[in-house]
Amino acid sequence: MLAGLRRQFLAMDLFIVGFMLLVIGWTLLSMVAPGLRLYPHESRYAWAEIGNGSLLVQLVEILCAYLIAQRFGVYYHRNFFTTGRKAPLWLSIANLVYVFLPILLVPIVFNLLGAFIAGVSGVPGIHTHVSFDPLVVYDPAATWWDLWLKEADVAIAGVYPALWFRQFHTPALVGLMMLCYLSYYVSPLVAVLPQVLRRDWRKVRHGAAVFAGALMTTYIGYILVPATGPRFEGGFSQWMAEPGAWFFTEFWQRTLDEAEVIRWDAFPSGHVAIATVAMVIALRYHRKVGLVYAPFVAGLLFATVFLGYHYMTDVLFGLLFAAFAFVAIDPLARWWESIWPVTDAQKQKMT
């Protein structure tokens, strides 16, 4: 049975489909057992809920769309790539759709996580923390974990890093940090595009699997530790860059804030984890691309806290999640796809 699954699902599918089945199954169970939550239901987070029935339908639609593309990708992999035969044009295009479709679908899943966390897995109310101050203006998404992570940062650094860094904000430095922060959004292309252009599908599959596996583990982190980030105090507007920052920083900050439905994506820092994973994949398979991307990733590690998006603790755990991707997900993906034969031409590429 396991061998059959390995021939029907590639490693990327294992992580994406596995995560989708987890949230779909959990949503289904919550409809018959509402108490099956990590945290008690809090009415203060009802604004993020969309109803379990609607959530379930949207999740199933996304999974079905992915599985349709996945069948074409596996057919291409089985009958053409692993045999060395030339595929018809329509199938080659379908294979490209399969490779890049997650770039379109995964952000939708990401935003639906807000409704899932609020309505299914639960959000720990900020008022339950011993340091809760009723006189402080908190963001509507602020949670118990925000106060805990703030205290952890202060205990580690001796100051509150996200707030302390604001004294060093200048228009130029803020703009440069924003460019580094935005570099996260090209990470999927950094991870797989060079291999796609070379038509080295084995490396494409492996790079995409490690990238997808790392991304899904960060999503699990959001479910387990729903936190908003430093903006939990005062709301987003209090953490905006000063007017005049270079590279249209204010525009990008407002655009990202409006596009982001989920508000519990601080822990771990997915920006740090995923950008780091993409950089390492690029350095492994296309060194020049990795070297160009590396300075942006280095800046991103700093920018996430400097711009007030993350706690220092989020960044540290983001690096740990990236390390986990290469310690556990990488070898699992290699083993999972080792069932497929390797042609002589592919062996020459590998050497």
C-alpha positions as CSV (number, residue, x, y, z in Angstrom):
1,M,0.0,0.0,0.0
2,L,2.8,2.4,0.9
3,A,4.6,1.7,-2.4
4,G,1.3,2.4,-4.2
5,L,1.0,5.7,-2.5
6,R,4.5,6.6,-3.4
7,R,3.7,6.0,-7.1
8,Q,0.5,8.0,-7.0
9,F,1.7,11.0,-5.0
10,L,5.0,12.8,-5.3
11,A,6.7,14.2,-2.2
12,M,5.3,17.7,-2.7
13,D,1.8,16.1,-2.8
14,L,2.6,14.3,0.4
15,F,3.0,17.6,2.3
16,I,0.3,19.7,0.6
17,V,-2.4,17.0,0.4
18,G,-1.5,15.8,3.9
19,F,-2.0,19.3,5.4
20,M,-5.2,19.9,3.5
21,L,-6.6,16.6,4.7
22,L,-5.6,17.5,8.3
23,V,-7.5,20.8,8.3
24,I,-10.5,19.4,6.3
25,G,-10.8,16.4,8.7
26,W,-10.5,18.7,11.7
27,T,-13.2,21.0,10.3
28,L,-15.5,18.0,9.7
29,L,-15.0,16.7,13.2
30,S,-15.6,20.1,14.7
31,M,-19.1,20.1,13.1
32,V,-20.1,17.1,15.1
33,A,-17.8,17.7,18.1
34,P,-17.5,21.5,18.6
35,G,-15.4,21.0,21.7
36,L,-12.5,19.5,19.7
37,R,-10.3,22.6,19.9
38,L,-6.9,23.5,21.1
39,Y,-8.3,26.6,22.8
40,P,-11.8,27.5,24.1
41,H,-14.0,29.5,21.7
42,E,-13.7,33.2,22.2
43,S,-16.5,35.5,20.9
44,R,-14.0,38.4,20.6
45,Y,-12.5,36.6,17.5
46,A,-15.8,35.9,15.8
47,W,-15.0,38.5,13.2
48,A,-12.6,36.0,11.6
49,E,-15.0,33.1,11.4
50,I,-16.9,32.3,8.2
51,G,-18.9,29.2,9.3
52,N,-17.5,25.7,9.2
53,G,-19.7,24.7,6.3
54,S,-18.4,27.5,4.1
55,L,-14.9,26.9,5.3
56,L,-15.1,23.2,4.5
57,V,-16.5,23.8,1.0
58,Q,-13.6,26.2,0.1
59,L,-11.0,23.9,1.5
60,V,-12.4,20.9,-0.5
61,E,-12.5,23.0,-3.7
62,I,-8.9,23.9,-3.3
63,L,-7.9,20.3,-2.7
64,C,-9.8,19.1,-5.7
65,A,-8.2,21.8,-8.0
66,Y,-4.8,20.7,-6.8
67,L,-5.5,17.0,-7.2
68,I,-6.7,17.5,-10.8
69,A,-3.4,19.2,-11.7
70,Q,-1.5,16.6,-9.6
71,R,-2.9,13.7,-11.7
72,F,-1.4,15.3,-14.9
73,G,1.9,15.9,-13.1
74,V,2.2,12.3,-11.9
75,Y,1.2,11.0,-15.4
76,Y,4.0,13.1,-16.9
77,H,6.4,12.0,-14.3
78,R,5.6,8.3,-14.7
79,N,5.3,7.9,-18.4
80,F,7.7,10.5,-19.8
81,F,10.2,12.0,-17.4
82,T,11.3,8.7,-15.7
83,T,11.4,6.9,-19.1
84,G,13.2,9.6,-21.0
85,R,10.4,9.9,-23.6
86,K,9.4,13.2,-25.1
87,A,6.0,14.3,-23.8
88,P,3.4,16.0,-26.0
89,L,3.1,19.8,-25.7
90,W,-0.2,19.8,-23.9
91,L,1.1,17.5,-21.2
92,S,4.3,19.5,-20.8
93,I,2.1,22.6,-20.2
94,A,-0.1,20.6,-17.8
95,N,3.1,19.6,-15.9
96,L,4.1,23.3,-15.6
97,V,0.6,24.1,-14.2
98,Y,1.1,21.4,-11.6
99,V,4.4,22.8,-10.6
100,F,3.3,26.4,-10.3
101,L,-0.4,25.9,-9.2
102,P,0.6,25.8,-5.5
103,I,1.9,29.4,-5.8
104,L,-1.7,30.4,-6.5
105,L,-3.6,28.0,-4.2
106,V,-1.4,28.1,-1.1
107,P,-2.0,31.8,-0.4
108,I,-5.7,31.1,-0.5
109,V,-5.2,28.3,2.1
110,F,-3.1,30.7,4.1
111,N,-5.9,33.3,4.4
112,L,-8.5,30.6,5.2
113,L,-6.3,29.6,8.1
114,G,-7.6,32.7,9.9
115,A,-11.2,31.3,9.8
116,F,-9.9,27.8,10.7
117,I,-8.0,29.1,13.7
118,A,-10.8,31.3,15.0
119,G,-13.6,28.8,14.3
120,V,-12.1,25.4,14.6
121,S,-8.8,25.1,16.5
122,G,-9.3,28.2,18.7
123,V,-7.5,31.3,19.8
124,P,-6.3,31.9,23.4
125,G,-7.8,35.1,24.6
126,I,-5.4,37.8,25.5
127,H,-7.4,38.6,28.7
128,T,-6.4,35.3,30.1
129,H,-2.8,36.3,30.4
130,V,-1.6,37.6,33.8
131,S,-0.1,40.7,32.2
132,F,-3.3,41.7,30.4
133,D,-4.0,45.4,31.0
134,P,-7.6,46.5,30.3
135,L,-6.3,50.1,29.9
136,V,-4.1,49.2,26.9
137,V,-5.5,49.4,23.3
138,Y,-5.0,45.9,21.8
139,D,-5.4,44.8,18.2
140,P,-8.6,42.8,17.7
141,A,-6.5,39.8,16.9
142,A,-4.2,40.0,19.9
143,T,-3.8,36.7,21.8
144,W,-2.4,35.3,25.1
145,W,0.7,34.3,23.1
146,D,1.4,37.9,22.1
147,L,2.0,38.9,25.7
148,W,4.0,35.8,26.3
149,L,6.2,36.3,23.2
150,K,6.8,40.0,24.1
151,E,7.9,39.0,27.6
152,A,10.2,36.3,26.1
153,D,11.8,38.9,23.9
154,V,12.4,41.3,26.7
155,A,13.8,38.5,28.9
156,I,16.2,37.5,26.1
157,A,17.3,40.9,24.9
158,G,16.8,43.1,27.9
159,V,14.7,45.4,25.8
160,Y,11.6,45.0,23.6
161,P,13.5,44.7,20.2
162,A,10.6,45.6,17.9
163,L,10.0,48.9,19.8
164,W,13.7,49.6,20.6
165,F,14.7,49.5,16.9
166,R,12.3,52.3,16.0
167,Q,14.7,54.9,17.2
168,F,17.0,53.9,14.3
169,H,14.4,54.3,11.6
170,T,15.4,56.5,8.7
171,P,13.7,56.8,5.3
172,A,16.5,55.0,3.6
173,L,17.0,52.2,6.1
174,V,13.3,51.5,6.4
175,G,13.0,51.4,2.6
176,L,15.9,48.9,2.3
177,M,14.5,46.7,5.0
178,M,11.1,46.7,3.2
179,L,12.8,45.5,0.0
180,C,14.4,42.7,2.0
181,Y,11.0,41.9,3.6
182,L,9.3,41.8,0.2
183,S,12.0,39.4,-1.1
184,Y,10.1,36.6,0.7
185,Y,7.4,36.7,-2.0
186,V,9.8,35.6,-4.8
187,S,11.0,32.7,-2.7
188,P,9.0,30.0,-4.6
189,L,10.6,31.2,-7.9
190,V,14.0,31.2,-6.3
191,A,13.5,27.6,-5.1
192,V,12.3,26.0,-8.4
193,L,12.5,28.3,-11.4
194,P,16.2,27.8,-12.3
195,Q,15.6,24.0,-12.3
196,V,12.4,24.5,-14.4
197,L,14.3,26.4,-17.0
198,R,16.8,23.6,-17.2
199,R,14.0,21.1,-17.4
200,D,15.6,19.1,-14.5
201,W,12.3,17.8,-13.2
202,R,13.9,15.6,-10.5
203,K,15.4,18.6,-8.8
204,V,12.2,20.6,-9.4
205,R,10.2,17.9,-7.6
206,H,12.7,17.7,-4.7
207,G,13.1,21.5,-4.3
208,A,9.3,22.0,-4.4
209,A,8.8,19.2,-1.9
210,V,11.2,20.6,0.7
211,F,9.7,24.1,0.1
212,A,6.1,22.9,0.5
213,G,7.0,20.8,3.5
214,A,8.6,23.7,5.3
215,L,5.6,25.9,4.4
216,M,3.1,23.5,5.8
217,T,5.0,23.1,9.0
218,T,4.9,26.9,9.6
219,Y,1.2,26.7,9.1
220,I,1.0,24.1,11.8
221,G,3.0,26.5,14.0
222,Y,0.3,29.2,13.4
223,I,-2.4,26.8,14.5
224,L,-0.5,25.7,17.7
225,V,0.7,29.2,18.6
226,P,-1.6,31.8,17.2
227,A,0.0,35.2,17.6
228,T,-0.3,38.5,15.9
229,G,3.1,40.1,16.3
230,P,4.2,43.4,17.9
231,R,1.2,45.2,16.2
232,F,-1.0,43.5,18.9
233,E,-0.5,46.6,20.9
234,G,-2.1,49.6,19.3
235,G,-2.9,47.9,16.0
236,F,-1.3,48.1,12.6
237,S,-1.4,51.9,12.2
238,Q,0.8,52.3,15.3
239,W,3.6,50.3,13.6
240,M,3.6,52.0,10.2
241,A,6.8,53.4,9.0
242,E,7.2,57.2,9.1
243,P,6.0,59.0,5.9
244,G,8.8,59.5,3.3
245,A,10.4,56.0,3.7
246,W,12.1,55.0,0.5
247,F,10.8,52.4,-2.1
248,F,7.1,53.2,-1.4
249,T,7.3,51.5,2.0
250,E,4.0,52.9,3.2
251,F,2.2,51.6,0.0
252,W,3.6,48.1,0.5
253,Q,2.8,48.0,4.2
254,R,-0.8,49.0,3.5
255,T,-1.2,46.6,0.6
256,L,0.1,43.7,2.6
257,D,-2.1,44.5,5.5
258,E,-5.2,44.7,3.4
259,A,-4.3,41.5,1.5
260,E,-3.7,39.5,4.6
261,V,-6.8,38.0,6.1
262,I,-5.2,35.7,8.7
263,R,-3.9,37.7,11.7
264,W,-2.2,34.8,13.6
265,D,0.9,34.2,11.5
266,A,3.7,35.6,13.7
267,F,5.0,32.3,15.2
268,P,7.2,31.1,13.7
269,S,8.3,33.7,11.2
270,G,7.3,32.1,7.9
271,H,9.2,34.9,6.1
272,V,12.4,33.8,7.8
273,A,11.8,30.0,7.5
274,I,10.7,29.9,3.9
275,A,13.1,32.5,2.5
276,T,16.0,30.6,4.2
277,V,14.8,27.3,2.8
278,A,14.5,28.8,-0.7
279,M,18.0,30.2,-0.4
280,V,19.6,26.9,0.6
281,I,17.7,25.1,-2.2
282,A,19.0,27.7,-4.7
283,L,22.6,27.4,-3.4
284,R,22.4,23.7,-3.8
285,Y,21.0,23.5,-7.3
286,H,21.8,26.9,-8.9
287,R,24.5,28.6,-6.8
288,K,24.5,32.0,-8.6
289,V,20.8,32.5,-7.9
290,G,21.4,31.5,-4.3
291,L,24.2,33.9,-3.9
292,V,22.2,36.8,-5.4
293,Y,19.3,36.0,-3.0
294,A,21.4,35.5,0.1
295,P,21.9,39.2,0.9
296,F,18.1,39.8,0.8
297,V,17.6,36.8,3.2
298,A,20.2,38.2,5.5
299,G,18.4,41.6,5.5
300,L,15.1,39.9,6.0
301,L,16.2,38.3,9.2
302,F,16.7,41.8,10.6
303,A,13.8,43.5,8.8
304,T,11.1,41.3,10.3
305,V,11.8,42.7,13.8
306,F,13.1,46.1,12.7
307,L,9.8,46.8,10.9
308,G,7.7,45.5,13.7
309,Y,6.2,42.5,12.0
310,H,7.7,39.8,14.3
311,Y,9.2,39.1,17.7
312,M,12.8,38.2,17.9
313,T,11.6,34.8,19.2
314,D,9.6,34.3,15.9
315,V,12.8,34.8,13.9
316,L,14.8,32.3,16.1
317,F,12.1,29.7,15.7
318,G,11.8,30.5,12.0
319,L,15.5,29.5,11.6
320,L,14.8,26.3,13.6
321,F,11.9,25.4,11.3
322,A,14.2,26.0,8.3
323,A,16.8,23.6,9.9
324,F,14.0,21.1,10.4
325,A,13.2,21.2,6.7
326,F,16.7,19.9,5.9
327,V,17.1,17.6,8.8
328,A,13.7,15.8,8.4
329,I,11.7,16.9,5.4
330,D,14.6,16.8,2.9
331,P,15.6,13.1,3.6
332,L,11.9,12.1,3.7
333,A,11.3,13.7,0.3
334,R,14.4,11.9,-1.1
335,W,13.3,8.5,0.2
336,W,9.7,9.0,-0.9
337,E,10.7,9.6,-4.5
338,S,13.5,7.1,-4.6
339,I,10.9,4.5,-5.8
340,W,11.1,6.1,-9.3
341,P,13.7,4.8,-11.7
342,V,16.5,7.1,-12.9
343,T,17.4,7.2,-16.6
344,D,21.0,7.3,-17.9
345,A,20.5,11.0,-18.9
346,Q,19.4,11.9,-15.4
347,K,22.3,10.1,-13.9
348,Q,24.7,12.2,-16.0
349,K,22.9,15.4,-14.7
350,M,23.2,14.2,-11.1
351,T,27.0,13.7,-11.5
